[in-house]
């Protein structure tokens, strides 16, 4: 037997080959995912596939304790990474080993694992935490809303920081298990399907599951005393609705609206294709906020949405988002038109269905009711800027652009686009540019000029452009376009995303 002699240089080379890339190649993940509207939102270096949240909440004191387990994969050689979070952390483990952690900025939790993580590594992150969410704020605001009997987490473009650590940007969608223990007699409501409940020593635990990818801002938690109704739509979609037991005079109108969820899901399916999630529904807590939000499968409605009576239009708007915004989420917050323009257009379709004004009449009225010097036209729905992200122009001018598209490509192509888009990008993310390319492919029509005119120019499209898009320009000689009957109802939902 002959021993193999290895020269010192060769030995060093072989050892280098056996060791992963040098420590110098491992770098911190970015503290933002790269969205120009919100540079500090989200994080770089990893992608989350699942959140498991096990929480205990005491409504009386607003104390929340939790253990969050995140399943992720690294997207670079990672020495450190951030989560977006505000509560007090007691321990972090990465792949079973204790990790060091610190806070920075307004809402960054910096985690340094015991061992650097190579690109493509599966990672399990466990964060133990506690705190009083209502005492926390970032950038001068809070998205945690206390109620007389509990609290609600629901807001856009952020709400997760107050109750669980996350990669808080729609680009990183994940599935969820949310388990919440609350005192007996109180309920905990979240997204998806209620898997089970159990009671022990005066506490009841509710276990919810969202089995389709979900953006962080679309995750919701509501704790309080609710009346919960369950049903199944004619199309087979399970529906779970909940109403705070102290809604007062708004209770009847809220139920008369939200209890039509199953009917409206089936109706919208005719335009957008099969409902994309395991359940539908909404909840109306006793909050003082004024907005509604398309939290995935379990829509948040403020009682103020029903202060003037029933409001099926807002239910249609938020349900339309389940396809346009939730199933297909935006790539960046500048792509908000795909969410809001189409949700508003769904309200126009509902108006036509109810015989209260056609989509064309609503488009004509929208065009006519804003003179050329109105600031309405200075907001470009295709990229409105963070300060105008939820400006009324994103909704109304956004829907006007949808009608212009319909008139340009014709009904057959338009409705094929409307139904095909959620299927094309199911459970993923897409941009306004992606939508234009898809619409051009389906219709066989170049749409560059139309999109530029109706979505990106900071001015009112001139009469020739309006005529070519099938919209009636109005002059004093031609008179005034009559206001459709549904306009007041639709306008009542203008504050769906304002406090």
C-alpha positions as CSV (number, residue, x, y, z in Angstrom):
1,X,0.0,0.0,0.0
2,X,1.4,3.4,-1.0
3,X,0.6,6.5,0.9
4,X,-0.4,9.4,-1.3
5,X,1.7,12.4,-0.6
6,X,-0.1,15.8,-1.0
7,X,2.0,18.9,-1.4
8,X,1.1,21.8,1.0
9,X,-0.2,24.0,-1.8
10,X,-2.4,21.2,-3.1
11,X,-3.7,20.5,0.4
12,X,-4.7,24.1,0.8
13,X,-6.4,24.1,-2.5
14,X,-8.4,21.0,-1.7
15,X,-9.5,22.5,1.7
16,X,-10.7,25.6,0.0
17,X,-12.8,23.5,-2.4
18,X,-14.4,21.8,0.6
19,X,-15.4,25.1,2.3
20,X,-18.3,27.2,1.1
21,X,-17.6,30.6,-0.4
22,X,-15.5,32.8,1.8
23,X,-17.2,34.7,4.6
24,X,-16.5,37.9,2.5
25,X,-19.1,36.7,0.0
26,X,-21.8,36.7,2.6
27,X,-23.6,40.1,2.9
28,X,-26.6,41.5,4.8
29,X,-29.9,41.4,3.0
30,X,-31.2,44.8,2.0
31,X,-33.5,46.5,4.6
32,X,-36.0,47.2,1.8
33,X,-37.3,45.1,-1.0
34,X,-36.7,47.9,-3.6
35,X,-40.1,49.6,-4.0
36,X,-39.5,53.3,-4.8
37,X,-42.8,54.3,-3.2
38,X,-41.8,52.7,0.2
39,X,-38.0,52.1,0.2
40,X,-38.0,50.7,3.8
41,X,-40.8,48.2,3.2
42,X,-40.0,44.6,2.7
43,X,-36.5,43.1,2.8
44,X,-34.0,41.6,0.6
45,X,-32.1,38.3,0.7
46,X,-34.8,35.7,1.3
47,X,-38.3,34.7,0.2
48,X,-41.0,33.5,2.7
49,X,-43.2,30.6,1.7
50,X,-45.2,30.1,4.9
51,X,-46.0,31.9,8.2
52,X,-47.1,30.0,11.3
53,X,-48.4,32.4,13.9
54,X,-49.3,31.1,17.4
55,X,-50.7,34.0,19.4
56,X,-52.4,34.8,22.7
57,X,-54.3,38.0,23.1
58,X,-55.9,39.7,26.1
59,X,-58.5,42.2,24.9
60,X,-58.8,43.9,28.3
61,X,-55.2,45.0,28.3
62,X,-54.3,44.8,24.6
63,X,-51.4,42.4,25.5
64,X,-50.3,40.2,22.7
65,X,-47.8,37.3,23.0
66,X,-46.7,35.3,20.0
67,X,-44.4,32.8,18.4
68,X,-44.0,33.3,14.7
69,X,-42.3,30.6,12.6
70,X,-41.3,31.6,9.1
71,X,-40.3,29.2,6.4
72,X,-38.1,30.8,3.8
73,X,-35.4,30.3,1.3
74,X,-32.3,32.6,0.9
75,X,-31.9,34.4,-2.4
76,X,-28.3,35.4,-1.8
77,X,-25.3,34.4,0.4
78,X,-26.7,36.0,3.6
79,X,-24.8,37.2,6.7
80,X,-27.8,39.0,8.2
81,X,-31.4,39.8,7.3
82,X,-34.2,42.0,8.4
83,X,-37.9,41.4,9.3
84,X,-40.4,44.2,9.5
85,X,-41.7,44.4,13.1
86,X,-42.5,46.6,16.0
87,X,-43.2,44.5,19.1
88,X,-40.7,43.4,21.8
89,X,-38.7,40.3,20.8
90,X,-37.3,37.9,23.5
91,X,-35.7,35.3,21.3
92,X,-34.9,34.5,17.7
93,X,-33.7,31.1,16.3
94,X,-32.6,30.4,12.8
95,X,-32.5,26.7,11.8
96,X,-32.7,25.8,15.5
97,X,-29.8,27.9,16.7
98,X,-30.1,31.0,18.7
99,X,-29.5,34.2,16.6
100,X,-28.6,37.6,17.7
101,X,-31.0,40.5,17.0
102,X,-31.3,44.2,17.2
103,X,-33.7,46.9,16.0
104,X,-33.0,49.8,13.6
105,X,-34.9,52.4,11.7
106,X,-38.6,52.8,12.2
107,X,-39.6,49.1,12.0
108,X,-36.6,46.9,11.2
109,X,-35.7,43.8,13.2
110,X,-32.1,42.8,12.3
111,X,-31.3,39.1,12.7
112,X,-27.8,37.7,12.6
113,X,-27.8,33.9,12.4
114,X,-25.1,32.0,14.2
115,X,-23.8,30.7,10.9
116,X,-24.1,32.6,7.6
117,X,-26.6,31.2,5.1
118,X,-25.7,30.2,1.6
119,X,-27.9,31.2,-1.3
120,X,-30.7,28.7,-1.8
121,X,-30.7,27.5,1.8
122,X,-34.1,26.5,3.3
123,X,-34.5,28.6,6.5
124,X,-36.7,28.2,9.5
125,X,-36.9,31.4,11.6
126,X,-38.7,31.4,15.0
127,X,-39.4,34.7,16.7
128,X,-40.8,34.9,20.2
129,X,-42.3,38.2,21.1
130,X,-44.8,40.2,23.2
131,X,-46.1,43.7,23.6
132,X,-49.0,46.1,23.6
133,X,-49.6,46.9,19.9
134,X,-51.6,50.1,20.6
135,X,-48.5,51.6,22.2
136,X,-46.4,51.2,19.0
137,X,-46.2,53.5,16.1
138,X,-44.0,54.0,13.0
139,X,-43.8,57.1,10.8
140,X,-46.3,58.7,13.2
141,X,-49.2,56.3,12.7
142,X,-50.6,53.0,13.8
143,X,-52.6,50.4,11.9
144,X,-53.7,48.5,15.1
145,X,-57.3,49.6,15.9
146,X,-58.6,49.1,19.4
147,X,-62.4,48.4,19.7
148,X,-64.5,48.3,22.9
149,X,-64.1,44.6,23.1
150,X,-60.8,43.9,21.3
151,X,-58.8,45.0,18.4
152,X,-58.4,44.8,14.6
153,X,-55.3,44.7,12.4
154,X,-56.3,45.9,8.9
155,X,-54.7,48.6,6.8
156,X,-52.9,49.3,3.5
157,X,-50.1,49.3,2.5
158,X,-48.9,48.0,5.9
159,X,-50.4,46.4,9.0
160,X,-48.3,43.3,9.9
161,X,-45.7,45.1,11.9
162,X,-48.0,45.5,14.8
163,X,-48.8,41.8,15.3
164,X,-46.3,39.6,13.5
165,X,-42.8,39.8,12.0
166,X,-42.7,39.6,8.2
167,X,-41.3,40.5,4.8
168,X,-43.9,43.2,4.4
169,X,-44.3,43.7,0.6
170,X,-46.7,42.1,-1.8
171,X,-43.8,40.7,-3.8
172,X,-43.3,38.1,-1.1
173,X,-46.6,36.3,-0.8
174,X,-47.0,33.2,1.4
175,X,-49.5,30.8,2.9
176,X,-50.6,31.2,6.5
177,X,-51.6,29.3,9.7
178,X,-52.9,31.8,12.3
179,X,-53.7,30.4,15.7
180,X,-55.1,32.8,18.3
181,X,-56.1,32.1,21.9
182,X,-58.6,34.6,23.5
183,X,-60.7,34.6,26.6
184,X,-63.8,32.5,26.4
185,X,-66.8,34.5,25.0
186,X,-64.5,36.4,22.6
187,X,-63.7,35.3,19.1
188,X,-60.6,35.6,16.9
189,X,-61.2,36.0,13.2
190,X,-58.6,35.8,10.4
191,X,-58.2,34.9,6.8
192,X,-59.1,31.6,5.0
193,X,-60.8,28.7,6.7
194,X,-61.4,28.0,10.3
195,X,-59.7,24.6,10.9
196,X,-60.6,24.0,14.5
197,X,-61.3,25.5,17.9
198,X,-60.4,24.3,21.4
199,X,-61.0,25.5,24.9
200,X,-58.9,25.2,28.0
201,X,-58.8,27.0,31.4
202,X,-61.0,29.9,30.3
203,X,-59.4,30.4,26.9
204,X,-60.5,29.5,23.4
205,X,-58.1,29.0,20.6
206,X,-59.1,29.6,17.0
207,X,-57.0,28.0,14.2
208,X,-57.3,29.7,10.7
209,X,-55.6,28.6,7.5
210,X,-55.0,30.5,4.2
211,X,-53.8,27.8,1.8
212,X,-53.2,30.2,-1.2
213,X,-50.4,32.8,-1.4
214,X,-51.3,35.9,0.4
215,X,-49.7,39.4,0.6
216,X,-48.8,40.5,4.1
217,X,-51.1,43.6,4.0
218,X,-54.0,41.4,3.1
219,X,-53.6,39.4,6.3
220,X,-56.1,40.4,9.0
221,X,-56.8,39.7,12.7
222,X,-60.0,40.7,14.5
223,X,-60.7,40.0,18.2
224,X,-64.0,40.8,19.8
225,X,-67.5,39.6,20.5
226,X,-69.0,38.8,17.1
227,X,-72.2,37.3,15.7
228,X,-70.8,34.9,13.0
229,X,-72.9,33.6,10.1
230,X,-71.9,30.8,7.7
231,X,-73.3,29.8,4.4
232,X,-72.4,28.5,0.9
233,X,-72.9,30.3,-2.3
234,X,-74.9,28.7,-5.2
235,X,-71.5,28.3,-6.9
236,X,-70.2,26.3,-3.9
237,X,-68.0,29.0,-2.2
238,X,-68.1,28.8,1.7
239,X,-68.9,32.2,3.2
240,X,-68.0,33.3,6.7
241,X,-69.3,36.7,7.9
242,X,-69.0,38.4,11.3
243,X,-70.6,41.4,12.9
244,X,-69.7,43.1,16.1
245,X,-72.4,42.7,18.7
246,X,-72.4,46.5,19.4
247,X,-72.8,47.9,15.9
248,X,-75.9,49.8,17.0
249,X,-78.0,51.5,14.3
250,X,-75.6,50.3,11.6
251,X,-76.2,46.6,12.3
252,X,-79.1,46.1,9.9
253,X,-77.6,47.9,7.0
254,X,-74.3,46.1,7.5
255,X,-76.0,42.7,7.4
256,X,-78.2,43.6,4.5
257,X,-75.0,44.3,2.5
258,X,-72.4,41.8,3.6
259,X,-74.9,38.9,3.8
260,X,-75.1,39.2,0.0
261,X,-71.4,38.2,-0.3
262,X,-72.2,34.7,-1.7
263,X,-74.5,36.1,-4.4
264,X,-72.0,38.7,-5.4
265,X,-69.1,36.3,-5.5
266,X,-71.0,34.1,-8.0
267,X,-72.0,37.2,-10.0
268,X,-68.4,38.5,-10.2
269,X,-67.2,35.0,-11.2
270,X,-69.1,35.4,-14.4
271,X,-66.8,38.3,-15.3
272,X,-63.5,37.3,-13.6
273,X,-63.5,33.5,-13.6
274,X,-63.8,31.0,-10.8
275,X,-63.4,32.4,-7.3
276,X,-59.7,31.8,-6.4
277,X,-59.8,31.1,-2.7
278,X,-61.1,28.5,-0.2
279,X,-63.7,30.8,1.4
280,X,-65.2,34.3,1.1
281,X,-66.7,36.7,3.6
282,X,-66.3,39.8,5.6
283,X,-66.4,41.3,9.0
284,X,-67.7,44.5,10.5
285,X,-66.1,45.4,13.8
286,X,-67.0,48.4,16.0
287,X,-64.2,50.7,14.8
288,X,-64.1,54.4,14.2
289,X,-62.2,54.1,11.0
290,X,-63.9,55.0,7.7
291,X,-62.4,52.7,5.2
292,X,-63.0,49.1,3.9
293,X,-60.1,46.8,2.9
294,X,-59.9,43.7,0.7
295,X,-58.2,41.5,3.3
296,X,-58.0,38.2,1.5
297,X,-61.1,36.1,1.9
298,X,-62.2,38.0,5.0
299,X,-62.9,41.6,4.0
300,X,-62.7,44.4,6.6
301,X,-65.7,46.8,6.6
302,X,-66.0,49.9,8.7
303,X,-69.4,50.5,10.3
304,X,-69.4,53.9,8.6
305,X,-69.7,52.2,5.2
306,X,-73.3,51.5,6.2
307,X,-74.2,54.7,8.1
308,X,-76.6,55.7,5.3
309,X,-78.1,52.3,4.7
310,X,-77.2,49.2,2.8
311,X,-74.2,49.4,0.5
312,X,-73.8,46.5,-1.9
313,X,-71.5,48.7,-4.1
314,X,-68.7,48.6,-1.5
315,X,-69.1,44.8,-1.2
316,X,-68.7,44.5,-4.9
317,X,-65.6,46.7,-4.9
318,X,-63.9,44.7,-2.2
319,X,-64.9,41.4,-3.6
320,X,-63.6,42.4,-7.0
321,X,-60.2,42.8,-5.4
322,X,-60.1,39.1,-4.5
323,X,-59.2,38.6,-8.2
324,X,-57.7,42.0,-9.0
325,X,-55.2,42.7,-6.1
326,X,-55.3,39.6,-4.0
327,X,-55.1,36.7,-6.5
328,X,-53.0,38.8,-8.8
329,X,-51.1,41.2,-6.7
330,X,-49.1,44.2,-7.8
331,X,-45.4,44.0,-8.3
332,X,-44.8,47.5,-7.0
333,X,-47.1,50.0,-5.3
334,X,-47.0,52.1,-8.4
335,X,-49.2,49.4,-10.1
336,X,-52.1,50.3,-7.9
337,X,-54.3,51.0,-10.9
338,X,-54.7,47.3,-11.6
339,X,-56.2,46.9,-8.1
340,X,-58.4,50.0,-7.8
341,X,-59.3,50.8,-11.4
342,X,-60.8,47.4,-11.9
343,X,-62.5,47.2,-8.5
344,X,-64.2,50.5,-9.3
345,X,-65.1,49.2,-12.8
346,X,-66.8,46.2,-11.1
347,X,-69.0,48.8,-9.3
348,X,-69.8,50.2,-12.7
349,X,-70.7,46.8,-14.0
350,X,-72.9,46.3,-10.9
351,X,-74.6,49.6,-11.6
352,X,-75.5,48.4,-15.1
353,X,-76.7,45.1,-13.7
354,X,-79.0,47.0,-11.3
355,X,-80.3,49.3,-14.0
356,X,-78.9,52.4,-12.4
357,X,-76.5,53.5,-15.1
358,X,-74.4,51.7,-17.7
359,X,-70.6,51.6,-17.6
360,X,-70.7,53.9,-20.7
361,X,-72.9,56.4,-18.9
362,X,-70.7,56.4,-15.8
363,X,-67.6,56.9,-18.0
364,X,-69.2,59.7,-19.9
365,X,-70.3,61.4,-16.7
366,X,-66.8,61.0,-15.1
367,X,-65.2,62.5,-18.2
368,X,-67.6,65.4,-18.3
369,X,-67.7,66.2,-14.6
370,X,-64.1,67.1,-14.4
371,X,-63.0,70.2,-16.4
372,X,-59.6,70.3,-17.9
373,X,-58.1,72.4,-15.1
374,X,-59.3,70.1,-12.4
375,X,-56.5,68.6,-10.3
376,X,-58.2,65.3,-10.9
377,X,-56.4,65.0,-14.2
378,X,-52.9,65.7,-12.8
379,X,-52.9,62.3,-11.1
380,X,-51.7,59.6,-13.4
381,X,-53.3,56.3,-12.4
382,X,-50.6,54.3,-14.0
383,X,-48.0,55.7,-11.6
384,X,-49.7,58.1,-9.2
385,X,-46.9,58.5,-6.7
386,X,-47.0,57.5,-3.1
387,X,-48.9,60.7,-2.0
388,X,-51.6,60.1,-4.5
389,X,-51.8,56.3,-4.3
390,X,-55.4,56.3,-3.1
391,X,-56.5,59.6,-4.8
392,X,-60.0,59.5,-6.2
393,X,-58.4,59.8,-9.7
394,X,-56.8,56.3,-9.3
395,X,-60.4,55.0,-8.9
396,X,-62.5,57.1,-11.2
397,X,-59.9,58.0,-13.9
398,X,-58.7,54.4,-13.5
399,X,-62.2,53.0,-14.3
400,X,-62.4,55.5,-17.1
401,X,-59.3,54.0,-18.6
402,X,-60.8,50.5,-18.3
403,X,-63.9,51.7,-20.3
404,X,-61.6,53.3,-22.9
405,X,-59.8,49.9,-23.2
406,X,-63.2,48.1,-23.6
407,X,-64.3,50.5,-26.4
408,X,-60.9,50.2,-28.1
409,X,-60.7,46.4,-28.3
410,X,-64.4,45.5,-28.4
411,X,-66.5,43.5,-25.9
412,X,-65.4,40.1,-27.0
413,X,-61.7,40.8,-26.4
414,X,-62.4,43.0,-23.4
415,X,-64.3,40.3,-21.5
416,X,-61.7,37.7,-22.5
417,X,-59.1,39.9,-21.0
418,X,-61.1,40.6,-17.8
419,X,-61.5,36.8,-17.2
420,X,-58.2,35.7,-18.5
421,X,-55.9,38.0,-16.5
422,X,-56.5,36.4,-13.1
423,X,-55.9,33.0,-14.7
424,X,-52.7,34.2,-16.5
425,X,-51.1,35.4,-13.2
426,X,-52.9,33.4,-10.6
427,X,-51.4,33.7,-7.1
428,X,-48.6,35.8,-8.5
429,X,-47.6,39.4,-9.1
430,X,-47.9,41.6,-12.1
431,X,-47.4,45.2,-13.2
432,X,-49.3,47.7,-15.4
433,X,-46.8,47.0,-18.1
434,X,-47.6,43.3,-17.8
435,X,-51.3,44.0,-18.1
436,X,-50.8,46.1,-21.3
437,X,-48.8,43.3,-22.9
438,X,-51.5,40.8,-22.0
439,X,-54.3,43.0,-23.3
440,X,-52.4,43.5,-26.6
441,X,-51.8,39.8,-27.0
442,X,-55.4,38.9,-26.4
443,X,-56.9,41.7,-28.5
444,X,-54.2,41.8,-31.2
445,X,-54.2,45.6,-30.9
446,X,-51.4,48.0,-30.1
447,X,-52.4,49.8,-26.9
448,X,-49.4,52.1,-26.2
449,X,-51.2,55.3,-27.1
450,X,-54.3,54.4,-25.3
451,X,-52.5,53.5,-22.1
452,X,-50.3,56.6,-22.2
453,X,-53.3,58.9,-22.8
454,X,-55.6,57.5,-20.1
455,X,-53.1,56.3,-17.5
456,X,-50.0,58.3,-17.7
457,X,-50.6,61.8,-19.1
458,X,-51.1,64.4,-16.3
459,X,-53.8,66.1,-18.2
460,X,-57.4,65.6,-19.4
461,X,-57.5,63.6,-22.7
462,X,-58.6,66.0,-25.4
463,X,-61.9,65.6,-27.3
464,X,-60.4,63.7,-30.2
465,X,-58.9,61.1,-27.9
466,X,-62.1,60.9,-26.0
467,X,-64.1,60.3,-29.2
468,X,-61.7,57.6,-30.4
469,X,-62.1,55.9,-27.0
470,X,-65.9,56.0,-27.4
471,X,-66.3,58.7,-24.7
472,X,-68.5,61.7,-25.2
473,X,-66.7,65.0,-24.8
474,X,-69.1,67.7,-23.6
475,X,-69.2,71.3,-24.6
476,X,-71.6,74.0,-23.5
477,X,-73.4,73.6,-26.8
478,X,-73.9,69.9,-26.3
479,X,-75.3,70.2,-22.8
480,X,-74.5,68.3,-19.6
481,X,-74.3,64.6,-19.3
482,X,-76.9,63.3,-16.9
483,X,-75.7,61.9,-13.6
484,X,-76.4,58.2,-13.4
485,X,-78.6,57.0,-10.6
486,X,-75.9,54.9,-9.1
487,X,-73.4,57.7,-8.9
488,X,-74.2,58.7,-5.3
489,X,-74.0,55.1,-4.1
490,X,-70.6,54.7,-5.8
491,X,-69.4,58.0,-4.5
492,X,-70.3,56.8,-1.0
493,X,-67.5,54.3,-1.3
494,X,-64.9,56.9,-2.3
495,X,-63.3,56.7,1.2
496,X,-62.8,53.0,1.1
497,X,-59.1,53.5,1.7
498,X,-59.1,56.7,3.8
499,X,-59.4,57.0,7.5
